[in-house]
Amino acid sequence: MTRAWRWLLTALCCVCALPAAGATASLRIDSTHSHAEFGVHVLWFGKVVGRLDALHGRVRIDTNGQARVDVVVDTRSLRMPNTDYEAFASGPGFFDSARYPFIDFRSVPFPVKHLGTGGPVEGALTLRGITHTVRFDLLPQPCAWFADTSGASTTDTPAAASSAAPAVATTAPALAASASSAAGTAPAVAATQAATAPADRGACRVLARGYIERSRFGMRGHRFIIGDRVELGLVLRVRRSSVTQATPDATNAAPAVANPAVASSANLPR
């Protein structure tokens, strides 16, 4: 009996010493320096942009070179070129922030090298209580952390990401200009913070852009004035986290993220 117990204890010790399957390195999203962007086409006024300043989440990287991005965006933090736009975008015809204050995005696993080199990432986006699979395109963001994990060739300091391009779309500056002309004033949101952000050697930037059809998420306000396509962008600054944890089963992952919003012509009904 004594030998049997010794053998059992030895076996248990060996099992406990093994690394946990699916263990991850976690990069937390720095909420203070991250935001979501959106743009819509408004009849007669072109494209109008907006911004959602409050979000949180993380990027998890496993030992197999796969990454996942989880982001939750607070629609109550919406900013638009003027108060009329904001009232409409946060109202029942679009975000309906009072009933659905959060947008949730959870990606499926994708090669971690895409964080540095750029590439597609799909995931579940939940908006107004409706979930659909959406696709974002990651923009190239050289960062040594991504290279350390994936073996990709990148620059050797995280600070290189501070000179990133806008995330909403390559036309983000044009969107801002359209919003400015439509509102008769400078837009409340910047086209991007990436190009002006100070160098931060303790962080890397992740930029993603994509689009949704807002009608699929129940956003049917002013369908004859505002286009159905909503451009989306995520501008994220990530930092290393000391927390290591087991990766949840992908089949149990909750729906996903994003954030469309809306802009319209002056004095849209609330």
Disulfide bonds with the S-S distance in Angstrom:
Cys143-Cys204 1.48
